[in-house]
Amino acid sequence: MGMLVREGYVDGIGIRRSVDGEVAIPVSSPRITLKGLEYLKENSLMQKAADVAKGIAEMIP
């Protein structure tokens, strides 16, 4: 979750670490950002392209 917040893919979520190492994740109103939506779209298209390429490779003897 921390990586998603740091990279700007989600918003409305905080990551707090105490001095003794405990992590608290306060959630106010979590939402995906435009950057997060773009990431999902790009990866979805890449996955589809990989599936098509795999199917073509399987058809070639």
N, C-alpha and C positions, 0 to 999 in steps of 0.2 A: 504494500500500500504506500509505503514511504517513497518508493521509486516513482510510482505513478504521480504522486503529489509533486515531487521534486522536478520531474520532467514536464509538468504542466498539463498532464492528460486528464486530471480530475481536479475539482475545486470543492471547497466547502468541508474539507477534511484537514484536521491538524495533526501533526505528529509532535509529541512532546516527550522528551527523555529526562528522567530525574537523575540526580547525582549518583544514585545507587544503581542505575542501569535499567530501571523499570520504564516501560513505554506506555504512554497513554495516547489514545487516538480519539480525540473529541470530534464528533460529527455534528455539524449544524444543519446544513442542507446540501448533501453531496450531489454533485452533478458532473457530467462529462463535459469537457471543454471542447471548443472547436478543434484544437490540436488533437485531442483524443479521438474525436469523430473522424478526422482525416486519417489518423493512424489506423483505426479500425477498417476504414474503407480501403486504404492501400493494402493492408495485409489480407483482407478478404479477396481482393482482386489477384494478389500474388498467389494466394492459395488456390484459387480457381485455375490460374494459368499453370501452376505446378501440376494440378490434377489432370489437366488437358494434356500437358507434355508427357506425363507418366502414361496416360492412356495411349497416346500415339506411339511411344517407345515400346509398349507392350504389343502393339499390332505389327511392328516391324520385326521380321524373323531374324 
